[in-house]
Amino acid sequence: MTTPEIKRSGRFADREGEGWLNNGLNGAYATYPRRDLPEYATIEALDAARGPLRPVGPMSTEDSNQLALALFQAGRKGVATLLVALNRTAQMLTADGGSTAVFTSGRPGSWEAVDLSQALHLGEDIDDSRVDPEALDTALALILKWITGPVQPELADGLAGILGDAAKQAEHQGGWDAITDDELLGNELIEHWTSAYRQRF
């Protein structure tokens, strides 16, 4: 990423997935919402210390539609499948010495980001019988693309919206209930995370 491209971006993720904004002292670049990392007076200094930097931007409509369709087609295994994909990706990152901050750097500090960071663990104990293999492959490929690509999407809000889109596609089968199995129905964390996109059809 070139310096002009970095300067045009209001938000971005560093090589460890941490989110940065120029909201520090005298407009310095600071980790958001963390305050335990040093601030950098210029974007060039930050890029030199923690680059390469990736701008925060939207995921493509094609990608989000692809995942929503896959989760809809997974039926009642849809939500469980996404949770497993998130957990497996998080485990891969930590096993390689990486940080799961990359999941929330596009929308750090938001309640959606807090919920997603907690939801990363929900897939750990989900049995394979509750997962759709084809949808899992799709979710894993897209999540990896999003956390390693040239643009860091707002995954916390974006994934909640994708679940909402999948439920909308299943409105004639019961909406949210049609993409969620019995063990996840009524899960407070999932319901709070997706609350802006939850409807009963």
C-alpha positions in Angstrom: 0.0 0.0 0.0 1.5 3.3 -1.0 1.6 6.4 1.3 -1.0 8.3 -0.7 -3.4 5.4 -0.5 -2.8 5.1 3.3 -3.5 8.8 3.8 -6.8 8.6 1.9 -7.9 5.9 4.3 -9.6 7.0 7.6 -9.2 3.6 9.2 -6.9 0.7 8.6 -5.5 -2.5 10.0 -1.8 -3.2 10.6 0.1 -6.4 9.9 -1.1 -7.9 13.2 -4.7 -7.0 12.5 -5.0 -4.2 15.0 -7.2 -1.2 14.0 -5.7 2.3 13.8 -7.2 5.8 13.6 -5.7 9.3 13.8 -7.5 10.0 17.1 -4.5 10.2 19.4 -2.8 13.2 21.0 -2.6 16.1 18.4 -4.0 13.8 15.7 -1.4 11.1 16.2 -2.3 7.6 15.0 -3.5 5.4 17.8 -4.7 1.9 18.3 -8.5 1.9 18.6 -9.9 1.1 21.1 -6.7 -0.1 22.7 -4.5 2.5 24.3 -1.6 0.3 25.4 0.4 0.6 22.1 2.5 3.6 21.3 1.1 6.4 19.2 2.7 7.5 16.0 2.9 11.2 14.9 2.6 10.4 11.2 1.2 7.7 9.0 4.6 7.1 7.6 6.0 6.3 11.0 3.2 3.9 11.7 3.6 2.2 8.4 7.3 1.8 8.9 6.8 0.3 12.4 3.7 -1.8 11.9 3.1 -2.0 8.2 2.0 -3.1 5.7 -1.2 -1.3 6.4 -4.6 -2.2 4.8 -7.4 0.2 4.5 -10.8 -0.6 5.9 -13.5 -0.9 3.3 -16.7 -2.8 2.4 -16.7 -6.4 1.4 -17.8 -6.9 -2.2 -21.5 -7.5 -2.8 -20.5 -10.6 -4.7 -18.7 -12.1 -1.8 -21.4 -11.2 0.8 -24.1 -12.6 -1.4 -22.1 -15.8 -2.0 -21.8 -16.5 1.7 -25.4 -15.6 2.5 -26.6 -18.0 -0.2 -24.3 -20.8 1.1 -25.6 -20.3 4.7 -29.2 -20.3 3.4 -28.6 -23.5 1.4 -27.1 -25.1 4.6 -30.6 -24.8 6.2 -30.6 -25.2 9.9 -26.9 -25.8 9.9 -26.2 -22.3 8.6 -25.4 -20.4 11.8 -23.5 -23.3 13.3 -21.4 -23.6 10.1 -20.4 -20.0 10.1 -19.4 -20.3 13.8 -17.2 -23.3 13.1 -15.6 -21.4 10.2 -14.8 -18.4 12.4 -13.4 -20.7 15.1 -11.2 -22.7 12.8 -9.8 -19.5 11.2 -9.1 -18.0 14.7 -7.3 -21.2 15.8 -5.2 -21.2 12.6 -4.2 -17.6 13.2 -3.2 -18.1 16.9 -1.4 -21.4 16.0 0.7 -19.3 13.6 1.4 -16.7 16.2 -1.2 -14.3 14.8 -3.9 -12.2 16.5 -7.7 -12.5 16.3 -7.8 -8.7 16.4 -8.0 -8.9 12.6 -11.7 -10.0 12.9 -12.6 -6.7 14.6 -10.1 -4.2 13.3 -12.6 -3.0 10.7 -15.1 -1.9 13.4 -13.1 -1.9 16.6 -14.8 -0.7 19.8 -18.3 -1.4 18.6 -20.6 -3.7 20.4 -20.7 -5.8 17.2 -17.0 -6.2 17.4 -17.2 -7.2 21.1 -19.8 -9.8 20.3 -17.9 -11.2 17.4 -14.7 -11.6 19.4 -16.7 -13.7 21.9 -18.5 -15.6 19.2 -15.2 -16.8 17.8 -15.2 -19.4 20.6 -18.7 -20.7 20.0 -17.7 -23.0 17.1 -15.2 -24.9 19.2 -17.6 -27.5 20.5 -20.0 -27.7 17.5 -20.1 -31.3 16.3 -19.4 -32.0 12.6 -23.0 -33.4 12.2 -24.3 -29.8 12.7 -22.1 -28.4 9.9 -22.7 -28.2 6.2 -19.4 -29.2 4.4 -20.0 -27.1 1.3 -21.0 -24.0 3.2 -18.1 -24.5 5.5 -15.7 -24.5 2.6 -17.2 -21.4 1.2 -17.1 -19.6 4.6 -13.5 -20.6 5.3 -12.3 -19.4 1.9 -14.1 -16.0 2.1 -13.1 -15.3 5.7 -9.4 -16.0 4.8 -9.8 -13.7 1.8 -11.2 -11.0 3.9 -8.6 -11.1 6.7 -5.6 -11.3 4.3 -6.7 -9.3 1.3 -5.7 -5.8 0.3 -8.8 -4.3 2.1 -9.9 -5.1 5.6 -13.7 -5.4 5.7 -15.9 -4.6 8.7 -16.5 -8.2 9.6 -18.3 -7.6 12.9 -21.2 -5.8 11.2 -20.8 -7.4 7.8 -21.1 -11.0 9.0 -24.2 -10.2 11.1 -25.7 -8.6 8.0 -24.9 -11.7 6.0 -26.7 -13.9 8.5 -29.6 -11.5 8.2 -29.6 -11.9 4.4 -29.5 -15.7 4.7 -32.5 -15.5 7.1 -34.3 -13.3 4.7 -33.8 -15.8 1.9 -35.4 -18.4 4.2 -38.4 -16.2 5.2 -40.9 -18.7 3.8 -39.3 -21.5 5.9 -39.2 -19.5 9.1 -36.4 -16.9 8.8 -33.9 -17.1 11.6 -35.3 -20.4 12.8 -34.7 -21.9 9.4 -30.9 -21.3 9.5 -30.3 -22.0 13.2 -30.4 -25.4 14.9 -32.1 -26.2 18.2 -28.9 -25.8 20.2 -28.2 -22.2 19.0 -31.8 -21.0 19.0 -32.1 -18.4 21.7 -28.4 -18.0 22.2 -28.1 -14.6 23.8 -24.7 -13.7 22.3 -25.8 -14.6 18.8 -29.1 -12.8 19.2 -27.4 -9.6 20.5 -24.7 -9.7 17.8 -27.2 -10.0 15.0 -30.0 -7.9 16.6 -29.9 -5.2 14.0 -30.7 -7.8 11.3 -33.0 -10.1 13.2 -36.6 -10.4 12.0 -39.2 -13.0 12.5 -40.9 -14.0 9.2 
